[in-house]
């Protein structure tokens, strides 16, 4: 029975560790889900637009399948491929911009925290760290500022 309890405890810990900071992680999951849904919607809109153009071409063509129908279909497919290529390029650029922006909200505070810890290790206590509004890890900022003041009081430098 003790082995089963240990195994259940390990399983609970591993599931619990997936969302270490659930607010932080779920925020970024929602950003990427939203970006994906918007992108998929735009692709469907582009394809639907060209599908409509093709059906209009078929409806307006003679009852016989003429070479003009095939030429029109080829032209529509080429327009659709061009539109999708433009979309992929714009999507990639937007993805890079979004990833850079989001990673900056994480990497910027990490650098400030690292510098603050270096100051503490060097014995410079009592300093205060100030992260930008909207940066991640504001709770950690508060805790480190409190730690700095406690160390100043206890060590007296």
C-alpha positions as CSV (number, residue, x, y, z in Angstrom):
1,X,0.0,0.0,0.0
2,X,2.9,2.4,0.7
3,X,4.2,1.8,-2.7
4,X,0.9,2.8,-4.3
5,X,0.7,6.0,-2.2
6,X,4.3,6.9,-3.2
7,X,3.4,6.3,-6.9
8,X,0.2,8.4,-6.6
9,X,2.2,11.2,-4.8
10,X,4.7,11.2,-7.7
11,X,1.9,11.4,-10.3
12,X,0.3,14.3,-8.5
13,X,3.6,16.1,-8.3
14,X,4.3,15.7,-12.0
15,X,0.8,17.0,-13.0
16,X,1.2,19.8,-10.6
17,X,4.5,20.8,-12.1
18,X,3.1,21.3,-15.6
19,X,1.5,24.6,-14.6
20,X,4.1,26.1,-12.3
21,X,2.7,29.6,-12.7
22,X,-0.7,29.0,-14.1
23,X,-1.6,32.6,-14.7
24,X,1.6,33.3,-16.5
25,X,1.5,30.1,-18.6
26,X,-2.2,30.3,-19.4
27,X,-1.9,33.9,-20.5
28,X,0.7,33.0,-23.1
29,X,-1.2,29.9,-24.2
30,X,-4.2,32.1,-24.8
31,X,-2.1,34.5,-26.9
32,X,-0.9,31.7,-29.1
33,X,-4.3,30.1,-29.4
34,X,-5.8,33.5,-30.4
35,X,-3.1,34.0,-33.0
36,X,-3.7,30.6,-34.4
37,X,-7.4,31.0,-34.6
38,X,-7.1,34.4,-36.3
39,X,-4.7,32.9,-38.8
40,X,-6.9,29.9,-39.6
41,X,-9.8,32.2,-40.1
42,X,-7.9,34.3,-42.5
43,X,-6.7,31.3,-44.5
44,X,-10.3,30.0,-44.7
45,X,-11.5,33.5,-45.8
46,X,-8.8,33.6,-48.6
47,X,-9.7,30.1,-49.8
48,X,-13.5,30.8,-49.7
49,X,-13.0,34.0,-51.7
50,X,-11.3,32.2,-54.5
51,X,-13.7,29.3,-54.3
52,X,-16.5,31.7,-54.9
53,X,-14.7,33.2,-57.8
54,X,-14.3,29.8,-59.3
55,X,-17.9,28.9,-58.9
56,X,-18.9,32.2,-60.5
57,X,-16.6,31.3,-63.5
58,X,-18.3,27.9,-63.8
59,X,-21.8,29.2,-63.6
60,X,-21.1,31.9,-66.1
61,X,-19.3,29.6,-68.6
62,X,-20.9,27.7,-71.4
63,X,-22.5,24.4,-70.7
64,X,-19.6,22.7,-72.6
65,X,-16.3,22.5,-70.7
66,X,-14.3,24.9,-72.7
67,X,-10.6,25.7,-72.6
68,X,-11.5,29.1,-71.2
69,X,-12.9,27.4,-68.1
70,X,-9.6,25.6,-67.5
71,X,-7.7,28.9,-68.2
72,X,-9.9,30.7,-65.8
73,X,-9.5,28.0,-63.2
74,X,-5.7,28.1,-63.6
75,X,-5.8,31.9,-63.2
76,X,-7.9,31.7,-60.0
77,X,-5.6,29.0,-58.6
78,X,-2.5,31.2,-59.3
79,X,-4.2,34.2,-57.6
80,X,-5.0,32.0,-54.6
81,X,-1.5,30.7,-54.4
82,X,-0.1,34.3,-54.5
83,X,-2.6,35.5,-51.9
84,X,-1.7,32.6,-49.6
85,X,2.1,33.2,-50.1
86,X,1.6,36.8,-49.1
87,X,-0.4,35.7,-46.1
88,X,2.3,33.3,-45.1
89,X,5.0,36.0,-45.3
90,X,2.9,38.5,-43.3
91,X,1.9,35.8,-40.8
92,X,5.6,35.0,-40.3
93,X,6.6,38.6,-39.8
94,X,3.7,39.1,-37.4
95,X,4.7,35.9,-35.6
96,X,8.3,37.2,-35.2
97,X,7.1,40.5,-33.9
98,X,4.7,38.9,-31.5
99,X,7.3,36.4,-30.2
100,X,9.8,39.2,-29.7
101,X,7.3,41.3,-27.8
102,X,6.2,38.4,-25.6
103,X,9.7,37.2,-24.9
104,X,10.8,40.7,-24.0
105,X,8.2,40.7,-21.2
106,X,10.0,37.6,-19.9
107,X,13.7,38.2,-20.8
108,X,13.7,41.8,-19.7
109,X,12.6,41.1,-16.1
110,X,14.9,38.1,-16.0
111,X,17.9,40.3,-16.8
112,X,16.9,42.8,-14.1
113,X,16.4,40.1,-11.6
114,X,19.8,38.6,-12.4
115,X,21.5,42.0,-12.0
116,X,19.7,42.6,-8.7
117,X,20.8,39.2,-7.4
118,X,24.4,40.1,-8.4
119,X,24.1,43.2,-6.3
120,X,22.9,41.2,-3.4
121,X,25.8,38.7,-3.8
122,X,28.2,41.6,-3.8
123,X,26.8,42.8,-0.5
124,X,24.8,45.8,-1.8
125,X,21.7,45.4,0.3
126,X,18.7,47.7,0.6
127,X,18.4,48.5,-3.1
128,X,15.1,48.2,-4.8
129,X,14.3,46.7,-8.1
130,X,11.6,48.2,-10.3
131,X,10.2,46.2,-13.2
132,X,8.0,47.8,-15.9
133,X,4.3,47.8,-15.6
134,X,3.0,44.7,-17.4
135,X,6.2,42.7,-17.1
136,X,6.1,39.2,-15.7
137,X,7.4,38.2,-12.3
138,X,6.2,41.3,-10.4
139,X,5.6,39.1,-7.4
140,X,9.2,38.0,-7.5
141,X,10.2,41.6,-7.7
142,X,8.3,42.4,-4.4
143,X,9.9,39.3,-2.7
144,X,13.4,40.3,-3.8
145,X,12.9,43.9,-2.6
146,X,11.8,42.6,0.8
147,X,14.7,40.2,0.9
148,X,17.1,43.1,0.2
149,X,15.7,45.1,3.1
150,X,15.8,42.2,5.5
151,X,19.4,41.5,4.5
152,X,20.3,45.2,5.1
153,X,18.7,45.0,8.6
154,X,20.3,41.7,9.5
155,X,23.7,42.3,8.1
156,X,23.8,46.1,8.5
157,X,25.6,47.3,5.4
